[in-house]
């Protein structure tokens, strides 16, 4: 039911966009809403990062799984337990770019006996890696609509993405990979009972929303619903230069696609998708494990009144002595 609620929510969004376009609200869907979505995304993400940055971290809570730097003759692991800034950067880079901790993830299952068996779980790592990298490349490819002339590195990425030259127009590999990976992530969450049990509507909604964005984008490019790319670029460059204009005859499917993207941008700062920025703010990842090299003092310490054991014993000495409890001093 949680997945169905999310699915119907996305369907309602698509229906609202279609009804709005048929009611000739292209100015709202093509100009007003994208600016609102961009502002909500920028200020929402900045606000969340600011809140995280202001959160006190009074303790060294680095998460490690390697040998800490200690004595000279003990070999340490500068990536698993970094004690330098360079080591922290290296560990963060491996985590952000290649999901290193997810690669070492394991799954538990019960066999005959019952017997607990642990095994590798590389499919989740692969799906997550393909999903995030494909999403990034798709975003970079779409930047060509905002520039004239298009920067060389965007053209290079676009040519590499369509290197196989399948179909006309060229079928981009990242579009297919993105749809397959997000479908796998949905099926894994829906079909595995343990994961489905702990999943919320907010876990399914972004998956269906991204699916809808990818599918509507594919319909515009590869089917009879394709749109005029020149007019799309004219609209995109107008939005980017703050001199927007909505060309006639772009097509309803484009505005549905743009509406779904706007919803994703608005939803992003208030959702779990904020892990994109949160991973950099995590003290368990961005702190050096140099406890044996440098004393970490809580900068928020303040003087407090203390009540030592000696004071407590002096206060209750007669009662303790009467009860036969041992005393530090007579």
VEXVEX-492690 format. One record per residue: x, y, z negated of N, C-alpha, C in turn. Coordinates in Angstrom, 1 decimal, decimal comma. Atoms other than C-alpha are relative to their C-alpha. Layout:
<sites>
X_Y_Z_X_Y_Z_X_Y_Z
...
</sites>
This chain:
<sites>
0,8_-1,2_0,0_0,0_0,0_0,0_0,9_1,3_0,0
-0,8_-1,2_0,0_2,8_2,4_-0,7_0,6_0,3_1,4
-0,5_-0,2_-1,4_4,2_1,9_2,8_-1,2_0,5_0,9
1,1_-0,4_-0,8_0,7_2,3_4,3_-0,3_1,5_-0,3
0,2_-1,4_0,4_0,2_5,6_2,4_1,0_0,9_0,8
-1,0_-0,8_-0,7_3,4_6,9_3,9_-0,2_0,0_1,5
0,2_0,1_-1,5_2,6_5,6_7,4_-1,2_0,9_0,4
1,1_-0,8_-0,4_-0,8_7,3_7,4_0,3_1,5_-0,2
-0,4_-1,4_0,2_0,7_10,5_6,0_0,7_0,5_1,3
-0,7_-0,5_-1,2_3,0_10,7_9,0_-1,0_0,0_1,2
1,0_0,0_-1,1_0,1_9,8_11,4_-0,9_1,3_-0,1
0,8_-1,2_0,2_-1,9_12,7_9,8_0,8_1,2_0,5
-0,8_-1,2_-0,4_1,0_15,1_10,4_0,0_0,0_1,5
0,0_0,0_-1,5_1,1_14,0_14,1_-1,3_0,5_0,5
1,3_-0,5_-0,4_-2,6_14,5_14,4_-0,2_1,5_-0,2
0,1_-1,4_0,3_-2,4_17,9_12,8_0,7_0,8_1,1
-0,8_-0,7_-1,0_0,3_19,0_15,2_-0,7_-0,1_1,4
0,7_0,1_-1,3_-1,7_17,7_18,2_-1,2_0,9_0,0
1,1_-0,9_0,1_-4,8_19,5_17,1_0,4_1,5_0,0
-0,5_-1,4_0,0_-2,8_22,7_16,5_0,4_0,4_1,4
-0,5_-0,3_-1,3_-1,3_22,5_20,0_-1,3_0,2_0,9
1,2_-0,1_-0,8_-4,7_21,9_21,6_-0,8_1,3_-0,3
0,7_-1,2_0,4_-6,0_24,9_19,7_0,9_1,2_0,4
-0,8_-1,1_-0,5_-3,3_27,0_21,4_0,8_0,7_-1,1
-0,8_-0,6_1,1_-1,2_27,5_18,2_1,5_-0,3_0,3
-1,4_0,2_-0,3_2,1_27,1_20,1_1,0_1,0_-0,6
-0,9_-1,0_0,7_3,5_30,3_18,6_0,3_-0,4_-1,4
-0,2_0,5_1,4_3,1_28,9_15,1_0,9_-1,2_0,0
-0,9_1,2_0,0_4,6_25,5_15,9_1,3_0,2_0,7
-1,3_-0,2_-0,7_7,3_26,8_18,2_0,9_1,1_-0,6
-0,8_-1,1_0,5_8,4_30,0_16,4_-0,1_0,1_-1,6
0,1_-0,3_1,4_7,0_30,5_12,9_0,4_-1,1_-0,9
-0,3_1,2_0,8_7,2_27,0_11,5_1,5_-0,3_0,0
-1,5_0,3_0,0_10,9_26,4_12,6_0,8_0,9_-0,9
-0,7_-1,0_0,8_12,0_29,6_10,9_-0,3_-0,3_-1,5
0,3_0,3_1,4_10,1_28,7_7,7_0,7_-1,3_-0,4
-0,7_1,2_0,3_11,6_25,2_7,8_1,5_0,2_-0,2
-1,4_-0,3_0,2_15,1_26,5_8,3_0,3_0,7_-1,3
-0,2_-0,7_1,2_14,8_28,9_5,5_-0,2_-0,8_-1,2
0,3_0,9_1,1_13,3_26,3_3,2_1,2_-1,0_-0,2
-1,1_0,9_0,1_16,1_23,9_4,0_1,3_0,7_-0,5
-1,3_-0,7_0,5_19,0_26,4_3,5_-0,1_0,4_-1,4
0,1_-0,5_1,4_17,7_28,0_0,3_-0,3_-1,2_-0,9
0,3_1,1_0,9_16,4_24,7_-1,1_1,2_-0,8_-0,3
-1,3_0,7_0,3_19,7_22,9_-0,6_1,0_0,8_-0,8
-0,9_-0,9_0,8_21,6_25,9_-1,9_-0,4_0,1_-1,5
0,5_0,0_1,4_19,4_26,0_-5,0_0,3_-1,3_-0,7
-0,3_1,3_0,6_19,8_22,3_-5,7_1,5_-0,1_-0,3
-1,5_0,0_0,3_23,6_22,6_-5,4_0,4_0,9_-1,1
-0,3_-0,9_1,0_23,7_25,6_-7,6_-0,4_-0,6_-1,4
0,4_0,6_1,2_21,7_23,8_-10,3_1,0_-1,1_-0,4
-1,0_1,0_0,3_24,1_20,8_-10,1_1,3_0,6_-0,4
-1,3_-0,6_0,3_27,1_23,1_-10,2_0,0_0,6_-1,4
0,1_-0,6_1,3_25,9_24,7_-13,4_-0,2_-1,0_-1,1
0,2_1,1_1,1_25,3_21,4_-15,2_1,4_-0,3_-0,7
-1,3_0,3_0,7_28,0_20,9_-17,9_0,4_-1,4_0,1
-0,6_1,3_-0,1_30,3_18,0_-17,6_1,1_0,0_-1,1
-1,0_-0,1_1,1_32,0_17,8_-21,1_0,9_-1,1_-0,1
-0,8_1,2_0,2_33,5_14,4_-20,7_0,6_-0,5_1,3
-0,6_0,6_-1,1_35,8_12,6_-18,3_-0,8_-1,3_0,3
0,8_1,1_-0,3_33,4_10,1_-16,7_0,2_-0,6_1,4
-0,3_0,5_-1,3_35,2_9,0_-13,6_-0,3_-1,5_0,1
0,3_1,4_-0,3_33,9_5,7_-12,2_1,2_-0,6_0,7
-1,2_0,6_-0,6_36,9_3,5_-11,4_-0,1_-1,5_0,1
-0,1_1,5_-0,1_37,6_-0,1_-10,4_1,4_-0,4_0,3
-1,4_0,3_-0,3_41,4_0,0_-10,2_0,9_0,3_-1,2
-1,0_-0,3_1,0_44,5_0,3_-12,3_0,2_1,5_-0,2
-0,2_-1,4_0,2_44,8_3,7_-13,9_1,5_0,3_-0,1
-1,4_-0,4_0,1_48,1_5,6_-13,8_0,4_0,1_-1,4
-0,5_0,0_1,3_50,0_4,9_-16,9_1,5_-0,1_-0,1
-1,4_0,1_0,1_53,5_3,5_-17,4_0,6_-0,1_1,4
-0,6_-0,1_-1,4_56,0_3,9_-14,5_0,1_-1,4_0,6
-0,2_1,3_-0,6_56,5_0,1_-14,0_-1,3_-0,7_0,3
1,3_0,6_-0,3_52,7_-0,6_-13,8_-0,5_0,7_1,3
0,4_-0,5_-1,3_51,5_-0,2_-10,2_-1,5_0,4_-0,2
1,3_-0,5_0,1_48,4_2,0_-10,1_-0,7_0,1_1,4
0,7_-0,2_-1,2_45,7_2,4_-7,5_-0,5_1,4_0,1
0,4_-1,4_0,0_45,4_6,0_-6,4_-1,3_0,2_0,8
1,3_-0,2_-0,6_42,2_5,4_-4,4_-1,1_-0,6_-0,9
1,0_0,5_0,9_40,4_3,2_-6,8_-0,1_0,7_-1,4
-0,1_-0,7_1,2_41,5_5,2_-9,8_0,9_1,2_0,1
-0,9_-1,1_-0,4_42,9_8,5_-8,5_0,3_0,9_-1,2
-0,4_-0,9_1,0_44,9_10,7_-10,8_0,5_1,3_0,6
-0,4_-1,2_-0,7_45,7_13,4_-8,2_-1,2_0,5_0,8
1,1_-0,6_-0,8_43,5_15,8_-6,2_0,0_-0,7_1,4
-0,1_0,7_-1,3_44,8_14,1_-3,0_-0,7_-1,4_-0,1
0,7_1,3_0,1_43,6_10,7_-4,3_-1,5_0,1_-0,1
1,4_-0,2_0,1_40,2_12,1_-5,2_-0,6_0,3_1,4
0,4_-0,3_-1,4_39,9_13,5_-1,6_-0,1_-1,2_0,8
0,0_1,2_-0,7_40,9_10,2_-0,2_-1,2_-1,0_-0,3
1,1_0,8_0,5_38,4_8,3_-2,3_-1,4_0,5_0,5
1,3_-0,6_-0,4_35,6_10,7_-1,5_-0,2_-0,1_1,5
0,1_0,1_-1,4_36,4_10,6_2,2_-0,4_-1,4_0,4
0,4_1,4_-0,3_36,2_6,8_2,3_-1,4_-0,3_-0,4
1,4_0,2_0,5_32,9_6,9_0,3_-1,0_0,7_1,0
0,9_-0,7_-0,8_31,3_9,6_2,5_0,0_-0,4_1,4
-0,1_0,4_-1,4_32,5_8,5_5,9_-0,2_-1,5_0,3
0,1_1,5_-0,3_32,6_4,7_5,5_-0,7_-0,8_-1,1
0,9_0,7_1,0_30,4_3,9_2,4_0,8_-1,1_-0,6
-0,9_1,1_0,4_33,3_2,0_0,8_-0,6_-0,8_-1,2
0,6_0,7_1,1_31,4_1,2_-2,4_-1,1_-0,9_0,4
1,1_0,8_-0,5_28,4_-0,1_-0,5_0,6_-1,2_0,8
-0,7_1,1_-0,7_30,8_-2,3_1,6_0,3_-1,1_-1,0
-0,3_1,0_1,0_31,7_-4,1_-1,6_-1,2_-0,5_-0,8
1,2_0,4_0,7_28,1_-4,5_-2,7_-0,3_-1,5_0,2
0,4_1,4_-0,1_26,9_-8,0_-3,5_-1,5_-0,2_-0,3
1,4_0,4_0,2_23,5_-9,7_-3,7_0,0_-1,2_-0,9
0,2_1,1_0,9_22,3_-12,1_-6,3_-1,2_-0,9_0,4
1,1_0,8_-0,3_20,1_-15,1_-5,6_0,0_-1,3_-0,9
0,2_1,2_0,8_18,8_-18,2_-7,5_0,0_-1,2_0,9
-0,1_1,3_-0,7_19,7_-21,6_-6,2_-0,6_-1,1_-0,9
0,5_1,2_0,8_18,7_-25,1_-7,4_0,7_-0,1_-1,3
-0,6_0,2_1,3_19,3_-25,6_-11,0_-0,8_0,5_-1,2
-0,3_-1,1_-0,9_18,4_-22,7_-11,4_1,5_0,5_-0,2
-1,3_-0,4_0,0_21,8_-21,3_-10,6_0,2_1,3_0,6
-0,2_-1,3_-0,5_22,8_-17,7_-10,1_1,2_0,0_1,0
-1,1_-0,1_-1,0_24,9_-17,2_-6,9_0,1_1,4_0,5
-0,3_-1,3_-0,6_26,5_-14,0_-5,8_0,6_-0,1_1,4
-0,5_0,1_-1,3_27,2_-13,4_-2,2_0,2_1,4_0,6
-0,2_-1,3_-0,7_28,2_-10,6_0,3_-1,4_0,5_0,5
1,2_-0,7_-0,5_25,6_-8,1_1,5_0,4_1,1_1,0
-0,6_-1,0_-1,0_27,2_-6,5_4,5_-1,0_0,6_0,9
1,0_-0,5_-0,9_24,0_-6,0_6,5_-0,5_1,4_-0,4
0,4_-1,3_0,6_22,9_-3,2_4,2_1,1_1,1_0,3
-1,1_-1,0_-0,2_26,3_-1,5_4,5_0,0_0,4_1,5
-0,1_-0,3_-1,4_26,3_-1,8_8,3_-1,2_0,8_0,5
1,2_-0,8_-0,4_22,7_-0,5_8,7_0,1_1,4_-0,5
-0,2_-1,3_0,5_23,5_2,4_6,4_1,0_0,8_0,8
-1,1_-0,7_-0,8_26,7_3,3_8,3_-0,5_0,4_1,3
0,5_-0,3_-1,4_25,0_3,0_11,7_-1,0_1,1_-0,1
1,1_-1,0_0,1_22,0_5,1_10,5_0,6_1,4_-0,2
-0,6_-1,3_0,3_24,1_8,0_9,1_0,8_0,5_1,1
-0,8_-0,4_-1,1_26,6_8,1_11,9_-0,8_0,3_1,2
0,8_-0,3_-1,2_24,0_7,9_14,6_-0,8_1,3_-0,2
0,8_-1,2_0,3_21,9_10,6_12,9_0,9_1,2_0,2
-0,9_-1,1_-0,2_25,0_12,9_12,8_0,3_0,2_1,5
-0,4_-0,2_-1,5_25,9_12,3_16,5_-1,2_0,5_0,7
1,2_-0,5_-0,6_22,3_12,9_17,5_-0,2_1,5_-0,3
0,1_-1,4_0,3_22,3_16,2_15,7_1,0_0,8_0,7
-1,1_-0,7_-0,8_25,6_17,2_17,3_-0,4_0,1_1,4
0,4_-0,1_-1,4_24,2_16,3_20,7_-1,0_1,1_0,2
1,1_-1,0_-0,2_21,2_18,5_20,2_0,5_1,4_-0,1
-0,5_-1,4_0,0_23,4_21,5_19,6_0,2_0,6_1,3
-0,2_-0,5_-1,3_23,8_21,7_23,3_-1,2_0,9_0,5
1,1_-0,9_-0,3_20,4_23,4_23,4_0,1_1,4_-0,5
-0,1_-1,3_0,6_21,6_26,3_21,4_1,2_0,8_0,5
-1,2_-0,7_-0,5_24,7_27,2_23,4_0,0_0,0_1,5
-0,2_-0,1_-1,4_25,4_28,4_26,9_1,2_0,9_0,2
-0,2_1,4_-0,4_28,0_27,4_28,0_0,1_-0,9_-1,2
-0,1_1,0_1,1_28,0_24,2_25,9_1,4_-0,2_-0,3
-1,4_0,3_0,4_31,2_23,7_23,9_0,4_-1,4_0,5
-0,6_1,2_-0,6_33,5_21,0_25,3_-0,2_-1,2_-1,0
0,1_1,2_0,9_33,4_18,8_22,1_-1,4_-0,6_0,0
1,4_0,6_-0,1_29,6_18,5_22,4_-0,2_-0,7_1,2
0,1_0,8_-1,3_29,8_17,5_26,0_0,8_-1,3_0,0
-0,8_1,2_0,2_32,5_15,0_25,1_-0,8_-1,1_-0,8
0,7_1,0_0,8_30,4_13,4_22,4_-1,3_-0,5_0,8
1,1_0,4_-0,8_27,4_13,4_24,7_0,4_-1,0_1,1
-0,4_0,9_-1,1_29,3_11,7_27,5_0,4_-1,4_-0,6
-0,3_1,3_0,6_30,7_9,0_25,1_-1,2_-0,7_-0,5
1,3_0,6_0,5_27,2_8,4_23,7_-0,7_-0,7_1,1
0,7_0,6_-1,2_25,9_7,7_27,2_1,0_-0,7_0,9
-1,1_0,6_-0,7_29,0_5,9_28,3_-0,5_-1,2_0,9
0,5_1,2_-0,7_27,1_2,7_29,3_-0,8_0,4_1,3
0,8_-0,4_-1,1_25,0_4,7_31,8_-1,1_-0,9_0,4
1,2_0,9_-0,2_21,9_2,5_31,3_-1,2_0,9_0,2
1,3_-0,7_-0,2_18,6_3,8_32,7_0,3_1,4_0,6
-0,1_-1,3_-0,6_17,9_7,1_34,4_-1,3_0,8_-0,6
-1,3_-0,6_0,4_18,1_9,5_32,6_0,8_-0,9_-0,9
-0,9_0,9_0,7_21,1_8,0_30,7_-0,6_-0,3_-1,4
0,5_0,5_1,3_20,1_6,0_27,6_1,2_0,2_-1,0
-1,0_-0,2_1,0_22,0_7,3_24,6_0,0_-1,1_-1,0
-0,1_1,2_0,9_23,3_4,5_22,4_-0,4_0,4_-1,4
0,3_-0,4_1,3_22,9_6,5_19,2_-1,5_0,1_-0,3
1,4_0,0_0,1_19,2_6,9_19,8_-0,6_-1,3_-0,3
0,4_1,3_0,2_18,7_3,2_20,0_0,5_-0,5_-1,4
-0,6_0,5_1,2_21,0_2,5_17,1_-0,7_0,7_-1,2
0,7_-0,7_1,1_19,2_5,1_14,9_-1,3_-0,6_-0,2
1,3_0,6_0,1_15,8_3,6_15,6_0,1_-1,5_-0,6
-0,2_1,4_0,5_17,1_0,0_14,9_0,4_0,0_-1,4
-0,5_0,0_1,4_18,9_0,9_11,7_-1,1_0,5_-0,9
1,0_-0,5_0,9_16,0_2,9_10,2_-1,1_-1,1_-0,1
0,9_1,1_0,1_13,7_0,0_11,1_0,4_-1,1_-0,9
-0,6_1,0_1,0_16,0_-2,4_9,3_-0,2_0,4_-1,4
0,1_-0,5_1,3_16,0_-0,2_6,3_-1,4_-0,1_-0,5
1,4_0,1_0,4_12,2_-0,1_6,3_-0,3_-1,5_-0,3
0,3_1,4_0,2_11,9_-3,9_6,7_0,6_-0,6_-1,2
-0,7_0,5_1,2_14,4_-4,6_4,0_-0,8_0,5_-1,3
0,7_-0,5_1,1_12,5_-2,4_1,6_-1,4_-0,6_-0,1
1,4_0,4_0,0_9,1_-3,7_2,6_-0,1_-1,6_-0,2
0,1_1,5_0,0_9,8_-7,5_2,9_0,7_-0,7_-1,2
-0,7_0,6_1,2_12,2_-8,1_-0,1_-0,8_0,4_-1,2
1,0_-0,3_1,1_9,8_-8,4_-3,1_0,7_0,9_-1,1
-0,6_-0,7_1,1_12,3_-7,1_-5,7_0,2_1,5_0,4
-0,2_-1,3_-0,4_13,1_-4,0_-3,6_-1,3_0,7_0,2
1,3_-0,6_-0,2_9,5_-3,4_-2,7_-0,7_0,4_-1,3
0,6_-0,2_1,3_8,5_-3,6_-6,3_0,5_1,4_-0,6
-0,6_-1,2_0,6_10,8_-0,7_-7,3_-0,1_1,2_0,9
0,0_-1,1_-1,0_10,1_1,4_-4,2_-1,3_0,9_-0,2
1,1_-1,0_0,1_7,9_4,5_-4,2_-0,4_0,5_1,4
0,5_-0,6_-1,2_5,9_6,3_-1,6_1,1_1,0_0,6
-1,1_-0,9_-0,4_8,8_8,8_-1,5_1,1_-0,7_0,7
-1,1_0,8_-0,6_11,1_6,0_-0,4_-0,4_-0,4_1,5
0,5_0,4_-1,3_8,9_5,0_2,6_-0,2_1,2_0,9
0,4_-1,2_-0,8_7,8_8,5_3,8_1,1_0,5_0,9
-1,0_-0,4_-0,9_11,2_9,7_5,1_0,4_-1,0_1,1
-0,3_1,0_-1,0_11,8_6,4_6,9_-1,0_0,1_1,1
1,0_-0,1_-1,1_8,5_6,7_8,8_0,1_1,3_0,7
-0,2_-1,3_-0,6_9,1_10,4_9,4_1,1_0,0_1,0
-1,2_0,1_-0,9_12,5_9,7_10,9_-0,3_-0,9_1,2
0,5_0,8_-1,1_11,0_6,9_13,0_-0,8_0,8_1,0
0,9_-0,8_-0,8_8,4_9,2_14,3_0,8_1,1_0,8
-0,8_-1,0_-0,7_11,0_11,9_15,2_0,8_-0,7_1,1
-0,7_0,7_-1,0_13,1_9,3_17,1_-0,9_-0,4_1,1
0,9_0,5_-1,0_10,2_7,8_18,9_-0,6_1,2_0,9
0,5_-1,1_-0,8_8,7_11,2_20,0_1,1_0,6_0,9
-1,1_-0,4_-0,8_12,2_12,2_21,1_0,2_-0,9_1,2
-0,2_0,9_-1,1_12,5_9,1_23,2_-1,1_0,1_1,0
1,1_-0,2_-0,9_9,0_9,6_24,7_0,3_1,2_0,9
-0,3_-1,2_-0,8_10,1_13,1_25,9_1,1_-0,3_1,0
-1,1_0,2_-0,9_13,2_11,7_27,6_-0,2_-1,1_1,0
0,0_1,2_-0,9_12,4_8,3_29,0_-1,3_-0,4_0,5
1,3_0,4_-0,5_8,7_8,2_29,7_-0,7_1,1_0,8
0,7_-1,0_-0,8_6,1_10,1_31,8_-0,3_1,2_-0,8
0,2_-1,1_0,9_5,7_12,4_28,8_1,2_1,0_0,0
-1,2_-0,9_0,1_9,1_14,0_29,5_-0,3_1,4_0,2
0,2_-1,4_0,0_9,4_17,7_29,1_1,0_0,7_0,9
-0,9_-0,8_-0,8_11,1_20,5_31,0_1,2_0,4_-0,9
-1,1_-0,2_0,9_14,6_20,6_29,4_0,4_1,5_0,1
-0,3_-1,4_-0,1_15,2_24,1_30,8_-0,8_0,9_-0,9
0,9_-0,8_0,9_12,2_25,5_28,9_0,3_-0,3_-1,4
-0,3_0,4_1,4_13,2_23,6_25,8_1,3_0,8_-0,4
-1,2_-0,8_0,4_16,7_25,2_25,9_-0,3_1,5_-0,1
0,3_-1,4_0,1_15,2_28,6_26,5_-0,6_0,3_-1,3
0,6_-0,2_1,3_13,1_28,2_23,4_1,1_-0,1_-1,1
-1,0_0,3_1,0_16,1_26,8_21,4_1,0_1,2_-0,1
-0,9_-1,1_0,0_18,4_29,6_22,4_-0,7_1,3_-0,5
0,8_-1,2_0,6_15,7_32,2_21,6_-0,1_-0,1_-1,5
0,0_0,2_1,5_15,4_30,7_18,1_1,3_0,3_-0,6
-1,3_-0,2_0,5_19,1_30,7_17,6_0,5_1,4_0,0
-0,4_-1,4_-0,1_19,5_34,3_18,7_-1,0_1,0_-0,6
1,0_-0,8_0,7_16,5_35,5_16,7_-0,7_0,9_1,0
0,7_-0,7_-1,1_14,9_36,6_20,0_-0,9_-1,0_0,6
0,7_1,2_-0,5_12,4_33,8_20,3_-1,2_0,3_1,0
1,1_0,0_-0,9_9,9_33,2_23,1_-0,4_-1,4_0,3
0,5_1,4_-0,3_7,7_30,2_23,8_-0,4_-0,1_1,5
0,3_0,1_-1,4_7,8_29,3_27,5_-1,3_-0,8_0,2
1,2_0,7_-0,3_4,6_28,0_29,1_0,3_-1,4_0,5
0,0_1,3_-0,6_4,1_24,3_29,9_1,1_-0,9_-0,5
-1,1_1,0_0,5_6,7_22,6_27,6_-0,6_-1,3_-0,2
0,7_1,3_0,3_4,2_19,9_26,6_-0,2_-0,2_-1,5
0,4_0,2_1,4_2,4_18,9_23,4_1,0_-0,9_-0,7
-0,9_1,0_0,7_4,9_16,0_22,7_1,2_0,7_-0,6
-1,1_-0,7_0,6_7,7_18,5_22,2_-0,4_0,7_-1,3
0,4_-0,7_1,2_5,8_20,5_19,7_-0,3_-0,9_-1,2
0,1_1,0_1,0_4,9_17,4_17,8_1,3_-0,4_-0,5
-1,4_0,4_0,4_8,6_16,4_17,8_0,6_1,1_-0,9
-0,5_-1,1_0,7_9,5_19,9_16,6_-0,7_0,2_-1,4
0,7_-0,1_1,3_6,8_19,9_13,9_0,5_-1,0_-1,0
-0,5_1,0_0,9_8,0_16,6_12,5_1,4_0,3_-0,5
-1,3_-0,4_0,4_11,6_17,9_12,4_-0,1_1,1_-1,1
0,2_-1,0_1,0_10,3_21,0_10,5_-0,4_-0,5_-1,3
0,5_0,7_1,3_8,5_18,8_8,0_1,2_-0,6_-0,7
-1,1_0,6_0,6_11,7_16,9_7,5_0,9_1,0_-0,7
-0,9_-1,1_0,5_13,7_20,1_6,9_-0,6_0,5_-1,3
0,7_-0,6_1,2_11,1_21,4_4,4_0,1_-1,1_-1,2
0,1_1,1_1,0_10,9_18,0_2,6_1,4_-0,3_-0,6
-1,4_0,4_0,3_14,7_17,5_2,5_0,4_0,4_-1,4
-0,6_-0,5_1,3_15,7_19,7_-0,6_-0,7_-0,6_-1,2
0,7_0,5_1,2_13,0_18,1_-2,8_-0,1_-1,5_0,0
0,1_1,5_-0,1_13,6_14,5_-1,9_1,4_-0,6_-0,3
-1,2_0,7_0,2_16,2_11,8_-2,4_1,0_0,1_1,1
-0,9_-0,3_-1,1_17,7_12,8_0,9_1,1_1,0_-0,4
-1,1_-0,9_0,5_19,7_15,4_-1,1_1,2_-0,7_-0,5
-1,3_0,6_0,4_22,2_12,7_-1,9_1,1_0,4_1,0
-1,0_-0,5_-0,9_23,9_14,1_1,2_0,9_1,0_-0,6
-0,8_-1,0_0,7_25,1_17,0_-0,9_0,3_-0,5_-1,4
-0,2_0,4_1,4_24,8_15,3_-4,3_1,2_-0,9_-0,1
-1,2_0,9_0,1_27,6_12,8_-3,5_1,3_0,9_-0,3
-1,2_-0,8_0,2_30,1_15,7_-3,5_-0,1_0,6_-1,4
0,2_-0,6_1,3_28,7_17,0_-6,9_0,1_-1,0_-1,1
0,0_1,0_1,0_28,9_13,7_-8,7_1,3_0,0_-0,8
-1,2_0,0_0,8_31,4_13,9_-11,6_0,7_-1,4_0,0
-0,6_1,4_0,0_31,9_10,1_-11,5_0,9_-0,2_1,2
-0,8_0,1_-1,2_33,4_10,6_-8,0_1,0_1,1_0,2
-0,9_-1,1_-0,3_35,0_14,0_-7,9_0,9_0,4_-1,1
-1,0_-0,3_1,1_37,0_13,9_-11,1_1,2_-0,9_0,1
-1,3_0,8_0,1_40,6_12,8_-11,5_0,0_-0,9_-1,3
-0,1_0,9_1,1_41,2_9,8_-13,8_1,4_0,2_-0,6
-1,3_-0,3_0,6_44,1_11,4_-15,7_-0,1_0,1_-1,5
0,1_-0,1_1,5_43,1_10,8_-19,3_1,3_-0,3_-0,7
-1,3_0,3_0,7_46,5_9,4_-20,2_1,1_1,0_0,3
-1,0_-0,9_-0,4_48,3_12,2_-18,5_-0,3_1,4_-0,5
0,4_-1,3_0,4_46,3_15,2_-19,6_-1,2_-0,1_-0,9
1,1_0,1_1,0_44,1_15,8_-22,6_-1,2_0,9_0,5
1,1_-0,7_-0,5_40,6_16,8_-21,5_-0,8_0,5_-1,2
0,7_-0,6_1,1_39,0_19,2_-24,0_-1,3_0,6_0,4
1,3_-0,5_-0,4_35,3_20,0_-23,9_0,0_1,5_-0,1
0,0_-1,4_0,0_35,1_23,6_-22,8_-1,2_0,6_-0,7
1,2_-0,6_0,6_31,7_24,0_-24,4_-0,1_-0,3_-1,5
0,0_0,2_1,4_32,8_23,1_-27,9_-0,2_1,3_-0,7
0,1_-1,2_0,8_31,8_25,5_-30,6_0,0_-0,5_-1,4
-0,1_0,4_1,4_32,4_25,5_-34,4_-1,3_-0,4_-0,6
1,3_0,5_0,7_29,8_23,5_-36,4_0,4_-0,3_-1,4
-0,1_0,4_1,4_29,3_23,0_-40,0_0,1_-1,5_-0,2
-0,2_1,5_0,1_30,5_19,5_-41,0_-0,3_-0,4_-1,5
0,3_0,6_1,4_29,5_17,3_-44,0_0,8_-1,3_0,0
-0,9_1,2_0,0_32,4_14,9_-44,6_-0,5_-1,1_-0,9
0,3_1,1_0,9_32,2_11,6_-46,3_0,3_0,3_-1,4
-0,4_-0,4_1,4_34,0_13,0_-49,3_-1,0_0,9_-0,6
1,0_-0,9_0,5_31,4_15,7_-49,6_-1,3_-0,8_-0,3
1,2_0,8_0,2_28,6_13,2_-49,2_0,1_-0,9_-1,2
-0,2_0,9_1,2_30,2_10,9_-51,9_-0,1_0,9_-1,2
0,1_-0,8_1,2_30,5_13,8_-54,3_-1,5_0,4_-0,3
1,4_-0,3_0,2_26,8_14,6_-53,7_-0,8_-1,1_-0,6
0,7_1,2_0,5_25,6_11,1_-54,4_0,8_-0,9_-0,9
-0,9_0,8_0,8_28,3_9,9_-56,7_-0,7_-0,8_-1,1
0,7_0,6_1,1_26,1_9,2_-59,7_-0,9_-1,1_0,5
0,9_1,0_-0,5_23,5_7,3_-57,7_0,7_-1,2_0,6
-0,8_1,1_-0,5_26,1_5,2_-55,9_0,6_-0,8_-1,1
-0,7_0,7_1,1_27,9_4,4_-59,1_-1,1_-0,9_-0,8
1,0_0,8_0,7_24,6_3,3_-60,7_-0,5_-1,2_0,8
0,4_1,1_-0,9_23,8_1,2_-57,7_1,1_-1,1_0,2
-1,1_0,9_-0,1_27,2_-0,5_-57,9_0,7_0,1_1,4
-0,7_-0,2_-1,3_28,4_0,8_-54,5_1,4_0,4_-0,2
-1,4_-0,3_0,2_32,1_1,1_-54,0_0,2_1,5_0,3
-0,3_-1,5_-0,1_33,5_4,7_-54,3_1,5_0,1_0,5
-1,4_-0,3_-0,4_36,6_6,1_-52,6_0,8_0,5_-1,1
-0,7_-0,5_1,1_37,5_7,9_-55,7_-0,9_0,0_-1,2
0,8_0,1_1,2_36,3_7,6_-59,3_-0,3_1,4_-0,5
</sites>
